[in-house]
């Protein structure tokens, strides 16, 4: 369903003003195309209006995130780094989760007994200790790994975390999962 430019301006004034602002369209090809279509054809579809609204929300979230980053720029990160860079260690870790990235690899996060945050990159969505054990959240295990680097995870500006990045992980022994043990009792 298409609506005319005049209807669009009256019914969706906030969306129209956002679209009209050249600064919002500057690096957004979708907004540029919609604006060009609107100027030439003098009509717009509901799907296009919803797309503009999504762009508005994205811009608002981006501004809020930048403001949060600025406000928390001097906050000290929590936690501690584990080990020395380029050294190999035997570790006991708890698996927290795995997430995919837009680049086609996975990030797996762990914690140690001192609540330090560790992570690794992987080509695999799941981590298998052996044929029987696929790691799920809360699983504890032993491994041998190399400390690749120390970094600060500031994806959430209100909660900066010191993070140890591991590589060359050799998974050894499955130790159990307290969450599963509590359910079984």
C-alpha positions in Angstrom: 0.0 0.0 0.0 1.4 3.4 -1.0 0.5 6.7 0.5 1.0 10.1 -1.0 3.7 12.6 0.1 1.0 14.9 1.6 -0.5 12.0 3.7 3.0 10.9 4.7 3.9 14.4 5.9 0.7 14.7 7.9 0.4 11.2 9.4 4.1 10.5 10.0 5.6 14.0 10.7 8.5 12.7 12.9 9.5 10.2 10.2 9.2 12.8 7.5 11.4 15.2 9.4 14.0 12.5 10.1 14.1 11.5 6.4 14.2 15.1 5.3 17.3 15.8 7.3 20.2 15.3 4.9 22.6 14.4 7.8 20.6 11.2 8.5 20.8 10.2 4.8 24.4 11.0 4.3 25.8 7.5 4.8 22.6 5.4 4.5 21.9 4.2 1.0 18.4 3.0 2.0 17.4 6.5 3.2 18.9 8.1 0.2 16.9 5.8 -2.1 13.7 6.3 -0.2 14.1 10.1 -0.3 14.9 10.0 -4.0 11.8 7.9 -4.7 9.7 10.1 -2.5 10.8 13.3 -4.3 10.3 11.8 -7.8 7.2 9.7 -7.3 5.6 11.6 -4.4 4.6 8.4 -2.7 5.9 6.0 -0.1 5.0 2.5 1.1 4.3 1.4 4.7 7.3 -1.0 4.5 9.5 2.0 3.6 8.1 4.0 6.5 8.9 1.0 8.9 12.4 0.9 7.4 12.9 4.6 8.2 11.6 4.0 11.7 14.2 1.2 12.2 16.9 3.7 11.0 15.6 6.3 13.5 15.8 3.7 16.3 19.3 2.7 15.2 20.5 6.3 15.2 18.9 7.0 18.6 20.6 3.8 20.1 23.9 4.8 18.5 23.8 8.3 20.1 22.8 6.8 23.5 25.7 4.3 23.3 28.2 7.1 22.4 26.9 9.2 25.3 27.3 6.2 27.6 30.8 5.6 26.4 31.7 9.2 27.0 30.2 9.2 30.4 32.0 6.0 31.5 35.3 6.6 29.6 37.3 6.9 32.9 35.7 3.8 34.6 38.2 1.2 35.6 37.5 -2.3 34.2 36.6 -5.1 36.7 38.3 -8.4 37.1 41.9 -9.5 36.5 44.0 -10.8 33.6 45.1 -14.4 33.8 48.7 -15.4 33.2 51.4 -13.9 31.0 51.0 -13.4 27.3 52.4 -16.1 25.1 52.8 -18.6 28.0 50.9 -21.9 28.2 48.9 -22.9 31.3 46.9 -25.7 32.7 43.5 -24.3 33.7 40.2 -25.2 35.2 37.4 -23.2 33.6 33.6 -22.9 33.5 32.0 -22.5 30.1 29.6 -19.5 30.0 28.4 -19.3 26.4 29.1 -19.1 22.7 28.0 -16.5 20.2 28.3 -16.2 16.5 29.8 -13.1 14.8 28.9 -11.5 11.5 32.4 -12.6 10.2 31.5 -16.3 10.4 33.4 -17.4 13.5 32.3 -18.0 17.1 33.3 -16.4 20.4 33.3 -18.7 23.5 33.5 -17.2 26.9 34.7 -18.8 30.1 35.3 -17.9 33.8 37.9 -19.3 36.2 37.6 -20.0 40.0 38.5 -16.4 40.7 35.7 -15.1 38.4 38.2 -13.8 35.8 36.8 -13.5 32.3 38.4 -15.5 29.5 37.4 -16.1 25.9 38.5 -17.7 22.7 37.7 -17.5 19.0 36.6 -20.6 17.1 35.4 -21.9 13.7 33.1 -24.2 15.5 29.7 -23.3 17.0 30.0 -26.0 19.7 32.9 -27.2 21.8 33.3 -30.9 22.2 35.5 -32.3 25.0 35.1 -35.8 23.7 32.4 -37.8 22.0 30.2 -37.7 25.0 30.5 -34.1 26.2 29.4 -31.0 24.3 29.9 -28.0 26.5 26.8 -26.1 27.7 26.6 -23.2 30.0 27.9 -24.0 33.5 30.1 -27.0 32.4 33.4 -27.1 34.2 36.5 -28.7 32.6 40.3 -28.7 32.6 42.3 -27.6 29.6 45.8 -26.4 28.6 45.8 -23.1 26.7 48.1 -20.3 25.6 47.4 -16.7 26.7 47.2 -14.8 23.4 46.5 -11.3 24.7 44.9 -9.3 27.5 42.2 -6.9 26.5 39.3 -4.8 28.0 35.8 -5.8 26.9 33.9 -2.5 26.8 31.0 -3.6 24.6 28.8 -2.6 27.5 30.3 0.8 28.5 28.7 0.6 32.0 30.5 -2.7 32.7 34.1 -2.8 31.4 35.7 -6.2 32.0 39.4 -7.3 31.8 39.4 -10.3 29.5 42.1 -12.8 28.7 42.0 -14.2 25.2 43.1 -17.8 24.8 44.2 -19.8 21.8 45.5 -23.3 21.1 43.2 -24.8 23.7 43.5 -28.5 24.4 40.4 -29.7 26.2 41.2 -32.4 28.8 38.7 -33.5 31.3 35.0 -32.9 31.9 34.4 -32.1 35.6 30.7 -31.6 35.7 27.9 -29.0 35.9 26.5 -27.8 39.3 23.3 -26.7 37.6 22.6 -30.2 36.3 23.6 -31.8 39.6 21.1 -29.6 41.5 18.3 -30.6 39.1 19.1 -34.3 39.5 18.8 -34.1 43.4 
